[in-house]
Amino acid sequence: MPTGGLGQLFSSAQLHDLIGVLIGGVTGLDYQSPAYDQSLWLLESEGQAVIEAADPYNYGPLTQAKHLLAQEGIGDMTLPNANTDELFAAMQLPEVTGPLQSAAGVSGFSKVDPAHYGITDPNFNPHGVFYRIPAPRHQAMRFLTSQGTDLQPLEP
C-alpha cells in the first residue's frame, strides 16, 4: 500500500507504539503518556520538514505517463488511508469503478474493504489485503498480463 505525507506516519495506529519506543529511548518520554501524544504534532511537522524531499507525495505528478494500479486496504492500521488518498490525488489516479481499457494504457486505484470479503475481525490489519484476499491479486494479475491496458474493478 503506497502512502504520501511521510511525516504523518506518526499517526498510524500500528506504528504509534513502535515509533514511541524509539523516540522514548532518545527523549525519555513514555510513549503511553499524554505528553508523548501531544508531542506527536511537533514531531509530525518537524519530521515532514526533514523528509520532505523523499516524500512520495511530491513525486505523484511524475507518474502520469505511467500505467499504474494502486490498491488501498480500507482501515489500514499501518499506513493511514488519508495519506494514501492524498498520494492518489497527487498522482491523479481515478478510482476504478468500472472497466478501464485502452491500447495506450490505463491507470487507477481500488479500495479494498475486507468486510466485502467476509473479514470482520477487528484485529485484522487491511494493510495486507493483497495477501489475504484473492480479488486484489486477480485484479493485479489481469492488469499486469495485459501490460497495463486492461483494469477491471474488484470482484466481491
N, C-alpha and C positions, 0 to 999 in steps of 0.2 A: 504494500500500500504506500503510495507516494505521499509526501506531505510538503507543505510550504510553511513559512513562519517558524523557522527552527527554534527561535527564542521562546516560542510558546509551548515547546515540548515540556517545559516545567509544569504545565497544567495537565499533563497526561496522568490519568488515574493510575495507570500501571507503572509509570516511571517516577511518580511522586516520591515514593519511599527510597527507591534506588538512588535517585539524584540527591535526596535528602541525606542519605548516609554519606555520600561523597562530600557534599557541602558541609555537613555537620563535622566531618573529620578535619576540615580546614578551619571552619569558623567557630566550632564549639556549640552551634545551635542544635537543639534537639529537634529532629525532623518531625516529631509528633506534637510539637508545641505550636500554639497560635503565632508565636514570634516567627517561626520558620515560614508558615503560610503567608504571613504579612510581608516577609522579606522577598517572597517569590515575585511580586510585582517589580521590584527593583532588579532582581536577577534576570527576569524576562527581558526588561528593556535594555539592561546593560549587555546581557548575553546576545541579544539581537544585534546590537551595535558591533559587537566583536565578530560575529559570524555572518554578518550581512552579505559580504561578497560571495559566500559559499551557499547562500540560501537558494534552494531550487526555485522558489517563487520568482526570483529575479531573472531566471532563465526561461521561464514559461513561454514568453512570446517567441523565443527562438525555435520552438518546436513546431511551429505552424506548417512548415514544409515537410514534416514527417507524418507517417501513418502510425497512429498510436491507439492502443486500447489501454485504458486505465480502469481499475476496479476498486471500489471502496466498500469496506465492511461497515454497515450501519451499526453504530455503538462501539466502534473500535476503541479499546482501552489503552492502546499503545500510542497511536498517532491520532489525536483528536480530529473528528470529522470536519470541524470548522477549518482546520489547517488544510486538509485535503481539498475541501471545497474551494478554498482560496487559491490553491495551486491550480485546480482545474479551470477556474475562471481566468487566471493569468495565461493559461495555455489555450484559452478559448475553445475548450473541448465541449461539444454538445453531449447532453445525456442521451444514451441510446434507449429510445422508447419505441422504436420500430426498426425494421431492417434498413441498413445503410449499405449501398453497393455502388461502386464506381470503379471503372478500369483505371482511373487516375489515383485511386486510393481513398480511404476514408479514415476518420478518427472519431473517437468518442469515449465516454466513460459510463460505467454501470455501477449502480448502487446495489449491494447485495445485502438483503435483510435476512439474517439467519432464521427468523421466525417463519418466513415463507417456505423454508425447507425443513421445518419441524424441529429446529433447535431452539428450545425455550429455557435452557439452563442459564440462570442469571450470572453464573461464573464463567460462561463461555466468552472468550475474547474474540470478537469478529475480525481481529487483525489477521487471523489465519483462515478466513473463509475459503480461500483458493485451495487449501489442502483438505478441508473438511467437507466441502460441498462440491459435487461434481459439476453443476451448471457453470460456475465461473471457469473451470478448466475446459469444458466443452466449448464455451464461447471463445476462449483464448486459442484453442487448437484450430477452430474453424477460421478465425482471423489470421492466424499465422500461416496455415496451409493455403489460404487464398492470397498470401503475400500482401495483406493489408487492403484488399479490395472488397471484402465481404465481412460486415459486422452485424451480427444478429443480436436482438435483445436476449436477456437471460430467460431461460425457461424454468418455471417453477416445478 
